[in-house]
Amino acid sequence: MIIRMMNSSLDRPLEEAEPSSANRSRHFAYSERKQHFLTGATGLVGSYILRQLLLDNEPVAVLVRQSRRQSPQDRINTMIAHWEQRYQRSLPRPFIMVGDLSDPEWGHRNHEWFSSHCKAILHCAASLQFRGAPGYEPWVSNLEGTRNILQICQRTGIRHLHYVSTAYVAGVQTRFREDQLDDGQTLRNDYEQSKMLAEKMVRGVDFLDSLTVYRPAIVVGDSQTGETTTYHGFYAILKLAHTLAAKMPRGTHCARSLLQALGLTGSEHKNFVPVDWVSRVMYHIYRHPELHGQTYHLTSPRPTPTLDFADVIQNAVETYSTFAPPSQGFTEDWFHTTYADQLDIYRAYIQEDPFFDSTNTQRAAPHLPCPEINSEMLSFLASCAILSDFGKKKTVVKSPRSKSKTLS
Ligand SMILES: NC(=O)c1ccc[n+]([C@@H]2O[C@H](COP(=O)([O-])OP(=O)(O)OC[C@H]3O[C@@H](n4cnc5c(N)ncnc54)[C@H](OP(=O)(O)O)[C@@H]3O)[C@@H](O)[C@H]2O)c1
């Protein structure tokens, strides 16, 4: 049912369009367009791309939605103020478009800006929610949102689109190449299905001169600072163990529960990639037009065994979490059952990863090898997350790759 609905959304014509040549002649000469447009700038990957663009003094516009606590302007200003403090220099401000991807209104409101100024769109925003009924997330942002981005490209003559997909459009496979997409593979959740359909949608249009697709594996925090802004995947599993630990006496075996709950032997592999590396490779490709038009797996050639992953969670919780006094703690059986129940959503997700062939990426950025996310690095990232109370407070942690770094 979900697939049928989404296909019908794909089948809809993208616009009541003028022919693209007429469309283009109405706008500024394409060569006069100098600015970038970025979605997802408040997210983990997008914020790194925005920072790099601003550090390079590149003119950029971003789409930002209102959050519960801050206006779009305040959200962006807070991030930039933090970078300015770190780099001890002032940075230019992006042009902020306020809106939600799934609502085409903001695109209409800013039609003139796109027509006159925008040379390329980097569409990074997505909902990372694993499950959702049709008409809700992740479908709305990932499909309707991408459809709206394509309409902007078509209506305003933008010819270069950079689309952030995921390596997990591979679904359940043993090996996956950059030139593969829909081979009829089983996808493991609504998120993967929505990303697969969105990637098919962007590949299906004929009005772009270049489409560049980036497919990261599981993005974790910064390998140098441990920073992350969002706590999906690895962090969500860690956070669950950390939260439940507060009800348990010290010595509870989280690692064994994790492997049992997910039906793992410990010998499977997960492909973690740090955000600083993902964004550096993406930015390198983005800034080199000769590299456009390809699909890039932003994946590690040395994925992490699930046993290491489970041990890291055990050690991090043992070291940094607060446990209940022995007299007040729940039983270990309670922990195992509760952990298993709550991990249910991750069961399909944390299975053996395919081998992701990354020939295009290695050819495009041989000078940027992916840092290995081994136990030491994963422990560092886990400690940063727990010590910052999953983003709620500032802390200073020692990175295995550098001296001491500030997290905020
Ligand atoms: N993180 C991973 O492990 C991973 C792995 C593979 C691929 N990817 C892909 O990488 C891209 C970036 O992911 P991320 O890790 O940076 O995710 P993230 O930290 O959750 O950020 C998502 C970004 O998208 C924005 N967004 C979501 N729905 C939106 C909507 N309806 N309207 C406007 N903005 C919206 C969010 O805005 P708010 O701040 O307002 O929520 C945020 O800026 C995504 O395309 C994702 O599918 C991520």
The ligand as a MOL file (V3000), in Angstrom:
LIG
                    3D

  0  0  0     0  0            999 V3000
M  V30 BEGIN CTAB
M  V30 COUNTS 48 52 0 0 0
M  V30 BEGIN ATOM
M  V30 1 N 22.7400 10.3430 9.7540 0
M  V30 2 C 22.9340 9.2280 9.0680 0
M  V30 3 O 23.3490 8.1990 9.6380 0
M  V30 4 C 22.7020 9.1850 7.5760 0
M  V30 5 C 23.1030 8.0370 6.8720 0
M  V30 6 C 22.8990 7.9870 5.4950 0
M  V30 7 C 22.3140 9.0510 4.8470 0
M  V30 8 N 21.9310 10.1380 5.5580 0 CHG=1
M  V30 9 C 21.3010 11.2400 4.8100 0
M  V30 10 O 22.0830 12.3920 5.0300 0
M  V30 11 C 21.2360 13.5480 5.0080 0
M  V30 12 C 21.5070 14.3750 6.2310 0
M  V30 13 O 21.2240 13.5930 7.3840 0
M  V30 14 P 21.6410 14.0950 8.8280 0
M  V30 15 O 22.3210 12.9720 9.4930 0
M  V30 16 O 22.3010 15.4070 8.7310 0 CHG=-1
M  V30 17 O 20.1920 14.2340 9.4810 0
M  V30 18 P 19.7240 15.2170 10.6300 0
M  V30 19 O 20.8370 15.5860 11.5160 0
M  V30 20 O 18.5130 14.5750 11.2330 0
M  V30 21 O 19.2860 16.5200 9.8480 0
M  V30 22 C 18.1800 16.5230 9.0110 0
M  V30 23 C 18.0510 17.9200 8.4530 0
M  V30 24 O 16.9390 17.9370 7.5460 0
M  V30 25 C 16.0510 18.9780 7.9640 0
M  V30 26 N 14.6830 18.6070 7.6330 0
M  V30 27 C 14.0830 17.4130 7.8110 0
M  V30 28 N 12.8030 17.4820 7.3850 0
M  V30 29 C 12.6180 18.7490 6.9420 0
M  V30 30 C 11.5150 19.4400 6.4180 0
M  V30 31 N 10.3210 18.8360 6.2450 0
M  V30 32 N 11.6630 20.7430 6.0500 0
M  V30 33 C 12.8580 21.3610 6.2180 0
M  V30 34 N 13.9450 20.7650 6.7330 0
M  V30 35 C 13.8140 19.4710 7.0970 0
M  V30 36 C 16.2360 19.0640 9.4680 0
M  V30 37 O 15.7070 20.2850 9.9330 0
M  V30 38 P 15.3470 20.4920 11.4800 0
M  V30 39 O 16.6690 20.8270 12.1420 0
M  V30 40 O 14.3860 21.5950 11.4660 0
M  V30 41 O 14.7790 19.2020 11.9870 0
M  V30 42 C 17.7530 18.9790 9.5370 0
M  V30 43 O 18.3390 20.1870 9.1560 0
M  V30 44 C 19.8160 13.0220 4.8860 0
M  V30 45 O 19.4230 13.1170 3.5350 0
M  V30 46 C 19.9100 11.5760 5.2910 0
M  V30 47 O 18.9160 10.7860 4.6740 0
M  V30 48 C 22.1240 10.2550 6.9070 0
M  V30 END ATOM
M  V30 BEGIN BOND
M  V30 1 1 1 2
M  V30 2 2 2 3
M  V30 3 1 2 4
M  V30 4 1 4 5
M  V30 5 2 4 48
M  V30 6 2 5 6
M  V30 7 1 6 7
M  V30 8 2 7 8
M  V30 9 1 8 9
M  V30 10 1 8 48
M  V30 11 1 9 10
M  V30 12 1 9 46
M  V30 13 1 10 11
M  V30 14 1 11 12
M  V30 15 1 11 44
M  V30 16 1 12 13
M  V30 17 1 13 14
M  V30 18 2 14 15
M  V30 19 1 14 16
M  V30 20 1 14 17
M  V30 21 1 17 18
M  V30 22 2 18 19
M  V30 23 1 18 20
M  V30 24 1 18 21
M  V30 25 1 21 22
M  V30 26 1 22 23
M  V30 27 1 23 24
M  V30 28 1 23 42
M  V30 29 1 24 25
M  V30 30 1 25 26
M  V30 31 1 25 36
M  V30 32 1 26 27
M  V30 33 1 26 35
M  V30 34 2 27 28
M  V30 35 1 28 29
M  V30 36 1 29 30
M  V30 37 2 29 35
M  V30 38 1 30 31
M  V30 39 2 30 32
M  V30 40 1 32 33
M  V30 41 2 33 34
M  V30 42 1 34 35
M  V30 43 1 36 37
M  V30 44 1 36 42
M  V30 45 1 37 38
M  V30 46 2 38 39
M  V30 47 1 38 40
M  V30 48 1 38 41
M  V30 49 1 42 43
M  V30 50 1 44 45
M  V30 51 1 44 46
M  V30 52 1 46 47
M  V30 END BOND
M  V30 END CTAB
M  END
